[in-house]
Amino acid sequence: MSQRPELSSFSLAPNPASTPESVPISVPGPAPSPAPRQLPAPQRIPPWLVRAELFLRVLLRMYIGLAICYVPWSRMFWDQNPLFVQFPTLGIYAASGIVRGLVSGLGLLNLWIAFHDAFRHWDG
């Protein structure tokens, strides 16, 4: 028997008949029927909340993408970075165009994901 976690938030009572220790007992008369268990109804998320979450997610991704595209080419944030000043070898690598291009590429990827998310969920 595998030890997997339950995927639901409620737990069912174990069936005593499924255990090997239980012995069926015959009782005269009709057997009592167990009360049906009602599951909680799933809660629906309001459409305005889904739209607000999508808007904020796209806005945040666009902001981060633009910032990541801009930072490697600015002198104030990249060339005078205290981390690069403290570790000169790291500063030499960070000053190369390849590293700046890779970081800007990550920003462009973030922008592309934001636009893709916005247009995929757009009702037009």
N, C-alpha and C positions, 0 to 999 in steps of 0.2 A: 504494500500500500504506500503510495507516494505521500510525502509531507508537503503539500502545496497550500499556500495561504488561500483563505476564502476571498472570492471576488465581490461578494455582496456585503452590504453594511449590516445586515441582520443575520442572526444565527438561528438555525432551526434546532428544536429539541431532538436529541438522539432517539432513534426508534429502539425501544427495548427489545423488540422481536429480532433485531438484527445482530444482537450480541450472542456469542456462542453459549454463554452461561445461562441464558434464559430458557426455561422449559415451558412449553405451552400448557396452560391450565384450562381445563374445560369447566365452564360455569354454565349451569342450566339457564335457559332464557335467552332473550335477544341480547346481542352484544351491543354495548353502548358505542355510538358513533362519535368520533372526536369532532370538536368544533372546528369549522374551517378557519384557517388563518388568513387574515387579510394583509396583503403587502401594502406598504405605504406607496401612495401615488408619486411618481417622479415629478419634481418641481420643474416648471418651464422657466427659462430665462427670458425676461421681457425683451422685445426687439430693440427698444431704444438703448438698453444696456449693452447689447451685442454691438450696435452701431457705435456707441461711445467708446467701447473697448477697442474696436477696429480703428477708429479715428486716432485714438491716443497711441496705439501701437505703430500705426503708419507714421504719425508725426514724430514719435521718438526715434524710429529707425531712420527717417530722413534727416533729422537733426544730427544723430550720431554719424551717419554716412557723410554728411557735408563736413562735419568737424574732422573726421578722419581723413577726408580728401584734402583738406586745407592745411592741417597741422604740419605735415612733413615739409611743406614748401615755405612755411613762415620762419623768419629768422628769430622771432621772439620765443616761440614755443619749441622749436627743434634745435636750432644752432646754439642757443644759450640755455639749454636744458641743464639743470644742476646735476642730473644723473650722468649726462654725457661729459660734463666738465670734471666730475669726480673720477670717472673711469674713462681715460682718454682712448683706450683701445675700442671700447664700445662706441665712443664718439666718432672714431674714424670709420667704423662700419656703418654707423647711422648716417653719416654725411654722404655716403655713396648714393648715386642715382638709382641703383637697383633696389636698395632697401626703401628709399622714398617712394619709388614706383610700386613696390609690393604693398606698402601701407596704404597708398592711395587707391590701389586696386581693391583692397579690402573695403575701403569706404564706398567705392563704386558698386561693389557687390551688395553692400548693405542698402544702398539707394535702389538698386535693381529689385531686391527683395521687397522693399517698401512699396514701390510702384506695382510690382506683381500682386502683392496682397491687396492693394487698393483697387486695381482693375479686376481682379478675380471676384471680389465681393461687390462690385458696383452693379446696381440695379438699372442704371441708365435711364 
